[in-house]
Amino acid sequence: MDTGWLEDFLALAELRNFSRAAQLRNITQPAFGRHIRALEESIGQKLVDRSSSPVTLTPAGYQFRLIAHSMVNQLKEGIQKINGLPSEMINPVRFSAPHSLSSPFLLDLIDRIDPTTPFSVDILRVDFAVESLIEGASDFLLAFDTHALLQPPFTNLLLGKGNLLLVSAADDQGLPLFTPDENHQQPVPYLRYSPDSYSARMVERLMPQQPFACQPVFESSLCDLHRQMALRAKGLAWLPDCQIENELAEGKLVAVNRSCWHIPYQIRLYRNQAQLHQRAETFWHCLSQQITQGISYWPPVQN
């Protein structure tokens, strides 16, 4: 197997077009196509579905993308060390995460496992973050329960449990400025998630069962924008408690009737079962050990 074929395959996996990938690799398209076919013959699996446009990877192709990425980057890093060159972030641990879990949860998680680990983070909408993991563009996905990833070829670690809370800014007495009127007499200002967002789907699990009169005054798919709008006393908002821990503790935001208005969630770190590169495997092993010892990352451990 020619290691150049691996880089050819990674270029094709990213660009999904033979002509553009060949141009990126600075070779003719016929030669590029021969490299991909030779790679498939060497592995004994079809990696690319050429019948679609743009081309897509087969299930084996998605699995091999992880392997190829690991091999290419470890080779580059090894050559760099042999030549005594300054270490670059060639092979970081690659995370994808939605906005609601990217900070501070993900950053705290990395610091507690290995603060010296080089890492990169792609902040994506949940659907795109899931796609990033499926396609091998990231090593790990930090997310709430995602049905498509709760089965092979994926595995996960449960990091903690919490609740999506209906919250309001507080008045001078520390009481919520806005409360839902379940009698539908007085609509309350409401900060709504974009209909196609993951958070909107979470809210829909509860809202049809326990509706209240509301007047949408703002819409976004980003939890942090909802947090900022709630702090500005613009209306009621659904927010994950892991994102507003400080605001709740300081009384800037108040959970409205927590026993009634809450939606349970679980936080998981997902990965493909295929072998990852050494740094990613080491990170997963250390985290797995801590989980086995009964450590939960949410709610946070009290000192």
KEKE-3310 file (N, C-alpha, C; in steps of 0.2 Angstrom, whole numbers, plus 5000, padded with zeros to 4 digits):
npx = (5004:5003:5008:5004:4992:4983:4982:4977:4964:4959:4958:4948:4938:4935:4932:4923:4923:4930:4938:4941:4948:4958:4965:4968:4978:4987:4988:4984:4967:4963:4975:4973:4961:4965:4973:4964:4956:4966:4969:4957:4957:4969:4964:4953:4940:4926:4927:4922:4907:4903:4892:4884:4881:4887:4901:4900:4905:4907:4900:4911:4921:4919:4923:4937:4941:4944:4955:4964:4967:4973:4984:4991:4994:5001:5012:5017:5020:5029:5040:5043:5048:5059:5068:5070:5062:5052:5038:5022:5005:5000:4992:4979:4967:4951:4937:4919:4905:4889:4884:4879:4885:4899:4906:4906:4908:4914:4927:4931:4930:4941:4952:4951:4954:4966:4976:4986:4984:4984:4971:4957:4942:4926:4912:4896:4880:4869:4864:4874:4885:4884:4884:4898:4905:4900:4906:4919:4926:4928:4935:4928:4912:4903:4888:4870:4858:4858:4849:4854:4867:4867:4870:4879:4890:4895:4900:4898:4901:4893:4892:4885:4870:4856:4845:4834:4829:4815:4817:4819:4823:4827:4817:4818:4816:4821:4813:4805:4803:4795:4781:4774:4757:4746:4733:4730:4726:4735:4747:4764:4780:4791:4806:4810:4816:4824:4814:4819:4830:4840:4837:4824:4817:4819:4812:4799:4795:4789:4781:4769:4762:4760:4755:4757:4751:4759:4769:4779:4795:4807:4819:4830:4843:4853:4859:4866:4863:4850:4852:4858:4848:4838:4844:4844:4831:4821:4811:4804:4814:4820:4834:4849:4854:4867:4873:4870:4874:4881:4874:4861:4866:4870:4858:4854:4847:4831:4824:4808:4796:4802:4799:4789:4792:4803:4815:4822:4839:4853:4871:4883:4898:4903:4909:4917:4918:4929:4947:4956:4968:4983:4983:4969:4964:4971:4965:4952:4953:4958:4947:4937:4941:4940:4926:4922:4926:4916:4915:4906:4903:4893:4880:4893:4908:4908:4919)
npy = (4994:5011:5025:5037:5035:5035:5048:5053:5047:5053:5066:5064:5060:5072:5081:5075:5074:5068:5075:5088:5083:5077:5087:5095:5086:5087:5079:5069:5066:5053:5046:5048:5041:5028:5026:5026:5015:5005:5006:5002:4989:4984:4984:4977:4980:4990:5007:5019:5026:5027:5030:5040:5058:5072:5061:5048:5040:5023:5012:5005:5014:5025:5020:5017:5030:5035:5027:5030:5043:5043:5036:5043:5055:5051:5046:5058:5065:5057:5058:5071:5071:5063:5071:5081:5092:5107:5103:5102:5105:5092:5081:5083:5079:5078:5086:5087:5097:5104:5121:5123:5114:5116:5126:5130:5116:5106:5111:5111:5097:5092:5098:5091:5078:5078:5091:5094:5089:5091:5099:5101:5109:5109:5119:5115:5114:5102:5091:5092:5090:5077:5071:5074:5066:5053:5053:5053:5065:5070:5065:5063:5066:5077:5077:5078:5064:5055:5046:5040:5037:5028:5015:5001:5006:5014:5019:5025:5035:5039:5054:5062:5068:5079:5094:5102:5118:5129:5145:5162:5179:5187:5197:5211:5204:5192:5183:5175:5186:5183:5171:5156:5156:5145:5145:5152:5165:5177:5180:5176:5184:5175:5165:5158:5142:5139:5131:5119:5115:5105:5108:5113:5102:5094:5102:5101:5088:5091:5103:5101:5093:5101:5115:5133:5150:5160:5173:5173:5181:5181:5172:5158:5146:5145:5141:5150:5162:5163:5162:5175:5183:5180:5184:5198:5200:5198:5188:5171:5157:5141:5132:5122:5116:5114:5124:5136:5136:5145:5157:5153:5150:5163:5170:5177:5171:5162:5147:5142:5135:5122:5108:5105:5111:5105:5096:5081:5077:5068:5068:5063:5056:5052:5040:5032:5014:5010:5009:5023:5037:5038:5048:5051:5038:5037:5047:5043:5031:5036:5043:5033:5026:5034:5036:5023:5022:5029:5042:5057:5069:5079:5082:5094:5089:5092:5101)
npz = (5000:4995:5004:4999:4993:5004:5007:4996:4996:5008:5004:4994:5002:5009:4999:4990:4977:4962:4952:4958:4970:4964:4958:4969:4974:4965:4953:4939:4934:4929:4935:4948:4950:4948:4959:4970:4967:4967:4981:4987:4982:4989:5002:5001:5001:4995:4995:4991:4985:4969:4962:4966:4966:4974:4976:4988:5004:5007:5020:5025:5020:5028:5040:5037:5034:5047:5050:5040:5042:5055:5052:5043:5049:5061:5054:5049:5061:5067:5058:5059:5072:5071:5064:5072:5072:5077:5087:5080:5080:5074:5075:5083:5096:5090:5093:5091:5095:5101:5102:5115:5124:5122:5129:5146:5148:5139:5139:5152:5154:5146:5152:5165:5161:5153:5153:5144:5132:5115:5106:5095:5092:5084:5083:5081:5074:5081:5072:5062:5069:5072:5060:5057:5065:5061:5048:5051:5052:5065:5081:5092:5099:5108:5116:5119:5122:5107:5096:5084:5087:5097:5095:5087:5073:5084:5100:5117:5132:5147:5154:5162:5170:5168:5168:5156:5159:5162:5162:5170:5170:5186:5198:5210:5222:5220:5213:5199:5184:5174:5173:5167:5161:5163:5161:5150:5150:5150:5139:5139:5137:5126:5122:5108:5101:5085:5073:5067:5075:5087:5101:5100:5097:5108:5117:5112:5117:5129:5129:5121:5130:5141:5139:5138:5138:5127:5120:5107:5106:5101:5091:5089:5086:5094:5111:5119:5115:5119:5132:5135:5131:5140:5152:5149:5153:5143:5142:5144:5144:5138:5145:5146:5162:5164:5157:5163:5176:5185:5184:5189:5202:5207:5206:5196:5185:5187:5190:5184:5193:5195:5197:5189:5176:5168:5158:5157:5153:5146:5146:5134:5128:5112:5101:5086:5085:5078:5078:5085:5083:5093:5103:5104:5108:5120:5128:5128:5135:5148:5152:5152:5163:5174:5173:5176:5189:5195:5193:5190:5177:5177:5188:5193:5203:5220:5230)
capx = (5000:5007:5005:5001:4985:4979:4981:4972:4958:4957:4956:4942:4933:4933:4929:4918:4923:4937:4941:4943:4952:4965:4968:4971:4983:4992:4989:4978:4961:4964:4979:4970:4956:4968:4975:4958:4955:4972:4968:4952:4960:4973:4960:4948:4933:4924:4927:4918:4901:4904:4885:4880:4885:4894:4902:4899:4909:4903:4901:4918:4925:4919:4928:4944:4944:4947:4961:4969:4968:4977:4991:4995:4996:5006:5018:5020:5022:5035:5046:5045:5052:5066:5072:5071:5059:5048:5032:5016:4998:4998:4987:4976:4961:4946:4930:4914:4900:4884:4885:4876:4890:4906:4910:4913:4908:4919:4934:4932:4931:4947:4956:4951:4957:4973:4976:4992:4983:4982:4964:4953:4934:4921:4906:4892:4873:4869:4864:4880:4890:4883:4887:4905:4907:4899:4910:4926:4929:4930:4936:4923:4906:4900:4881:4865:4856:4857:4847:4857:4873:4867:4870:4885:4897:4897:4899:4898:4902:4888:4896:4881:4863:4854:4838:4833:4825:4812:4820:4817:4827:4824:4816:4822:4815:4824:4807:4805:4800:4790:4779:4769:4750:4743:4725:4729:4723:4739:4753:4770:4786:4794:4811:4809:4821:4822:4810:4823:4835:4839:4834:4817:4814:4819:4806:4793:4793:4785:4777:4762:4758:4759:4756:4755:4750:4765:4770:4787:4798:4814:4820:4837:4845:4859:4857:4869:4859:4844:4854:4859:4841:4835:4847:4841:4824:4817:4806:4805:4818:4823:4841:4851:4856:4875:4876:4868:4875:4883:4868:4856:4868:4870:4851:4852:4841:4827:4820:4801:4792:4807:4796:4785:4794:4810:4816:4828:4844:4859:4877:4887:4904:4902:4915:4916:4922:4936:4953:4958:4975:4985:4981:4962:4963:4973:4960:4946:4955:4958:4940:4933:4944:4936:4919:4922:4927:4910:4915:4901:4905:4888:4883:4900:4910:4909:4925)
capy = (5000:5017:5030:5043:5033:5037:5055:5054:5045:5058:5072:5063:5060:5078:5085:5071:5075:5065:5080:5092:5080:5075:5094:5096:5082:5089:5073:5069:5063:5046:5043:5048:5036:5022:5026:5025:5008:5001:5006:4997:4982:4982:4983:4971:4983:4996:5013:5025:5025:5032:5030:5046:5064:5070:5054:5047:5035:5017:5011:5003:5020:5029:5017:5018:5037:5036:5024:5033:5050:5042:5033:5049:5060:5048:5046:5065:5067:5053:5061:5077:5070:5060:5077:5086:5099:5109:5100:5106:5101:5089:5076:5084:5076:5082:5086:5091:5098:5109:5127:5122:5110:5118:5129:5127:5109:5103:5113:5108:5090:5091:5100:5086:5072:5079:5098:5095:5086:5096:5097:5105:5109:5111:5120:5114:5112:5095:5087:5093:5087:5070:5070:5075:5060:5048:5054:5053:5071:5071:5059:5062:5070:5078:5079:5075:5058:5055:5040:5037:5035:5023:5008:5000:5005:5019:5018:5031:5036:5043:5059:5065:5069:5086:5096:5108:5121:5135:5151:5169:5184:5188:5203:5213:5200:5186:5179:5176:5191:5180:5165:5154:5157:5139:5146:5155:5172:5182:5177:5178:5184:5168:5165:5151:5139:5138:5124:5113:5114:5100:5111:5114:5095:5092:5106:5098:5083:5093:5108:5099:5090:5106:5121:5139:5155:5163:5177:5173:5188:5180:5165:5157:5139:5145:5142:5155:5168:5163:5164:5182:5187:5179:5189:5204:5201:5198:5183:5165:5153:5134:5132:5117:5118:5114:5130:5142:5135:5152:5162:5151:5151:5170:5172:5181:5168:5158:5141:5143:5129:5117:5102:5105:5113:5103:5091:5077:5075:5065:5070:5058:5057:5047:5039:5026:5009:5009:5012:5030:5038:5036:5053:5050:5032:5038:5051:5039:5026:5039:5045:5027:5024:5039:5034:5016:5024:5032:5050:5060:5076:5083:5089:5094:5086:5097:5101)
capz = (5000:4995:5009:4995:4992:5010:5007:4990:4999:5013:5000:4991:5007:5011:4993:4987:4969:4960:4949:4963:4974:4960:4957:4976:4975:4959:4949:4934:4937:4928:4939:4955:4951:4949:4966:4974:4965:4970:4988:4988:4981:4994:5008:5000:5002:4992:5000:4988:4981:4963:4958:4968:4965:4974:4978:4995:5006:5009:5028:5026:5019:5034:5045:5035:5035:5053:5050:5036:5045:5060:5049:5039:5054:5065:5050:5048:5067:5068:5053:5062:5078:5069:5061:5077:5071:5083:5087:5078:5082:5068:5076:5089:5097:5087:5096:5089:5100:5100:5106:5122:5128:5120:5135:5149:5149:5136:5141:5159:5153:5143:5158:5170:5159:5151:5150:5140:5126:5109:5104:5091:5093:5079:5086:5075:5076:5083:5066:5058:5073:5072:5053:5057:5068:5056:5042:5053:5053:5072:5084:5098:5099:5115:5114:5123:5119:5100:5095:5079:5089:5103:5092:5083:5075:5089:5107:5121:5139:5150:5158:5168:5168:5170:5165:5153:5164:5160:5167:5169:5174:5193:5200:5216:5227:5218:5210:5192:5181:5170:5174:5162:5163:5161:5160:5144:5150:5149:5136:5142:5132:5126:5118:5105:5097:5078:5073:5065:5080:5092:5107:5099:5097:5115:5120:5110:5121:5135:5127:5119:5135:5146:5135:5142:5134:5126:5114:5104:5104:5099:5089:5087:5087:5099:5118:5122:5113:5123:5139:5135:5130:5147:5157:5148:5155:5137:5142:5147:5140:5140:5145:5150:5168:5164:5154:5167:5183:5188:5184:5194:5209:5208:5207:5190:5182:5191:5187:5185:5195:5193:5198:5183:5170:5166:5153:5158:5147:5147:5142:5132:5123:5107:5096:5082:5088:5075:5081:5083:5084:5100:5108:5105:5112:5127:5131:5129:5141:5154:5154:5154:5169:5178:5173:5180:5196:5198:5193:5185:5176:5178:5191:5195:5210:5225:5234)
cpx = (5004:5004:5002:4994:4980:4978:4976:4965:4955:4955:4949:4936:4931:4930:4924:4917:4930:4941:4945:4949:4959:4968:4971:4978:4989:4993:4983:4973:4961:4969:4976:4965:4959:4971:4970:4956:4960:4971:4963:4953:4964:4970:4955:4941:4932:4923:4923:4912:4901:4897:4882:4884:4882:4895:4902:4904:4904:4904:4908:4923:4925:4923:4935:4946:4947:4954:4967:4971:4973:4984:4995:4997:5001:5013:5021:5023:5029:5041:5048:5049:5059:5070:5073:5068:5054:5041:5026:5010:4996:4992:4983:4970:4956:4939:4925:4908:4895:4886:4884:4881:4897:4910:4904:4913:4913:4926:4936:4934:4938:4953:4957:4955:4965:4974:4982:4990:4981:4975:4962:4946:4931:4915:4901:4885:4873:4869:4870:4886:4890:4886:4895:4908:4906:4904:4917:4930:4931:4931:4930:4917:4903:4893:4876:4863:4854:4856:4852:4864:4873:4867:4877:4884:4899:4896:4900:4900:4897:4892:4892:4874:4861:4847:4838:4827:4821:4814:4818:4822:4823:4822:4820:4821:4818:4818:4807:4801:4794:4788:4774:4762:4747:4736:4724:4726:4728:4746:4759:4776:4790:4800:4811:4815:4819:4819:4814:4829:4834:4835:4826:4814:4814:4813:4799:4790:4789:4780:4770:4758:4756:4760:4754:4754:4757:4765:4778:4789:4805:4815:4827:4838:4851:4857:4860:4866:4853:4846:4855:4852:4837:4838:4845:4834:4819:4811:4808:4810:4820:4830:4843:4855:4864:4877:4874:4869:4877:4877:4862:4859:4869:4863:4850:4847:4838:4824:4813:4798:4796:4804:4792:4788:4802:4810:4822:4832:4850:4865:4881:4893:4904:4908:4913:4920:4928:4941:4955:4965:4977:4983:4974:4961:4965:4968:4954:4947:4955:4951:4936:4935:4940:4929:4918:4922:4921:4910:4910:4903:4899:4883:4890:4902:4911:4915:4924)
cpy = (5006:5022:5036:5041:5035:5044:5057:5052:5050:5064:5071:5063:5067:5082:5082:5072:5073:5071:5085:5089:5079:5082:5096:5092:5082:5083:5073:5065:5055:5042:5043:5042:5029:5021:5024:5017:5003:5001:5002:4990:4979:4981:4978:4974:4989:5002:5019:5022:5030:5033:5037:5052:5070:5063:5053:5041:5029:5016:5009:5009:5025:5026:5018:5025:5038:5033:5027:5040:5048:5040:5039:5054:5058:5048:5053:5067:5064:5056:5067:5076:5068:5066:5082:5093:5100:5105:5104:5102:5098:5084:5077:5079:5080:5081:5090:5092:5104:5115:5126:5118:5112:5121:5131:5120:5105:5105:5111:5100:5088:5093:5095:5080:5073:5086:5099:5093:5092:5094:5102:5104:5112:5112:5120:5113:5104:5090:5087:5090:5080:5067:5070:5069:5054:5047:5053:5059:5073:5064:5057:5067:5071:5081:5076:5068:5059:5048:5036:5034:5030:5016:5008:5004:5011:5016:5025:5030:5041:5048:5062:5066:5076:5087:5102:5112:5127:5140:5158:5173:5185:5196:5205:5208:5193:5181:5180:5182:5189:5173:5163:5154:5151:5140:5150:5162:5177:5179:5180:5179:5177:5168:5158:5149:5139:5131:5118:5112:5108:5102:5111:5107:5092:5096:5103:5092:5085:5098:5106:5096:5096:5113:5127:5145:5159:5168:5177:5180:5187:5173:5164:5149:5139:5146:5148:5162:5169:5164:5171:5186:5186:5184:5196:5205:5201:5193:5176:5161:5146:5134:5126:5119:5118:5120:5136:5141:5141:5156:5160:5152:5158:5173:5177:5178:5163:5153:5142:5136:5123:5110:5100:5106:5111:5097:5087:5076:5071:5067:5064:5060:5051:5046:5033:5021:5007:5012:5019:5031:5038:5041:5052:5044:5033:5042:5047:5034:5030:5041:5039:5025:5028:5037:5027:5017:5028:5040:5052:5067:5081:5080:5088:5092:5092:5096:5102)
cpz = (5000:5000:5005:4994:4998:5009:5001:4993:5004:5009:4996:4996:5009:5005:4990:4980:4967:4956:4953:4967:4970:4959:4964:4977:4970:4955:4944:4937:4935:4933:4946:4955:4951:4956:4970:4973:4968:4978:4990:4987:4986:5000:5007:5001:4998:4997:4998:4984:4975:4960:4960:4966:4969:4977:4986:4997:5008:5017:5029:5025:5025:5039:5043:5035:5041:5053:5046:5039:5051:5057:5046:5044:5059:5061:5050:5055:5069:5064:5056:5068:5076:5067:5066:5076:5077:5082:5085:5080:5075:5069:5082:5090:5095:5090:5091:5094:5098:5104:5114:5127:5126:5126:5140:5149:5146:5138:5148:5159:5151:5149:5163:5168:5157:5148:5145:5133:5120:5107:5099:5092:5087:5083:5080:5078:5077:5077:5062:5062:5073:5065:5053:5060:5064:5051:5044:5053:5060:5075:5089:5096:5106:5113:5119:5119:5111:5098:5089:5081:5095:5100:5088:5076:5080:5096:5111:5128:5142:5155:5163:5165:5171:5168:5161:5157:5160:5165:5165:5173:5181:5194:5207:5221:5226:5215:5203:5189:5177:5173:5169:5165:5159:5159:5154:5144:5148:5145:5139:5137:5132:5120:5115:5101:5090:5077:5071:5070:5084:5098:5106:5099:5104:5119:5118:5113:5127:5133:5125:5125:5141:5143:5140:5137:5133:5120:5112:5103:5102:5097:5087:5089:5092:5106:5121:5121:5118:5130:5140:5135:5137:5152:5156:5149:5148:5137:5145:5142:5143:5139:5149:5157:5168:5161:5159:5175:5187:5189:5189:5201:5211:5208:5201:5185:5187:5187:5189:5187:5192:5193:5192:5177:5169:5161:5154:5152:5150:5143:5140:5128:5119:5103:5092:5085:5084:5079:5080:5084:5091:5105:5110:5110:5119:5131:5133:5135:5147:5157:5156:5161:5175:5179:5177:5187:5199:5197:5188:5184:5176:5182:5193:5202:5214:5229:5241)
residu = (MET:ASP:THR:GLY:TRP:LEU:GLU:ASP:PHE:LEU:ALA:LEU:ALA:GLU:LEU:ARG:ASN:PHE:SER:ARG:ALA:ALA:GLN:LEU:ARG:ASN:ILE:THR:GLN:PRO:ALA:PHE:GLY:ARG:HIS:ILE:ARG:ALA:LEU:GLU:GLU:SER:ILE:GLY:GLN:LYS:LEU:VAL:ASP:ARG:SER:SER:SER:PRO:VAL:THR:LEU:THR:PRO:ALA:GLY:TYR:GLN:PHE:ARG:LEU:ILE:ALA:HIS:SER:MET:VAL:ASN:GLN:LEU:LYS:GLU:GLY:ILE:GLN:LYS:ILE:ASN:GLY:LEU:PRO:SER:GLU:MET:ILE:ASN:PRO:VAL:ARG:PHE:SER:ALA:PRO:HIS:SER:LEU:SER:SER:PRO:PHE:LEU:LEU:ASP:LEU:ILE:ASP:ARG:ILE:ASP:PRO:THR:THR:PRO:PHE:SER:VAL:ASP:ILE:LEU:ARG:VAL:ASP:PHE:ALA:VAL:GLU:SER:LEU:ILE:GLU:GLY:ALA:SER:ASP:PHE:LEU:LEU:ALA:PHE:ASP:THR:HIS:ALA:LEU:LEU:GLN:PRO:PRO:PHE:THR:ASN:LEU:LEU:LEU:GLY:LYS:GLY:ASN:LEU:LEU:LEU:VAL:SER:ALA:ALA:ASP:ASP:GLN:GLY:LEU:PRO:LEU:PHE:THR:PRO:ASP:GLU:ASN:HIS:GLN:GLN:PRO:VAL:PRO:TYR:LEU:ARG:TYR:SER:PRO:ASP:SER:TYR:SER:ALA:ARG:MET:VAL:GLU:ARG:LEU:MET:PRO:GLN:GLN:PRO:PHE:ALA:CYS:GLN:PRO:VAL:PHE:GLU:SER:SER:LEU:CYS:ASP:LEU:HIS:ARG:GLN:MET:ALA:LEU:ARG:ALA:LYS:GLY:LEU:ALA:TRP:LEU:PRO:ASP:CYS:GLN:ILE:GLU:ASN:GLU:LEU:ALA:GLU:GLY:LYS:LEU:VAL:ALA:VAL:ASN:ARG:SER:CYS:TRP:HIS:ILE:PRO:TYR:GLN:ILE:ARG:LEU:TYR:ARG:ASN:GLN:ALA:GLN:LEU:HIS:GLN:ARG:ALA:GLU:THR:PHE:TRP:HIS:CYS:LEU:SER:GLN:GLN:ILE:THR:GLN:GLY:ILE:SER:TYR:TRP:PRO:PRO:VAL:GLN:ASN)
# end
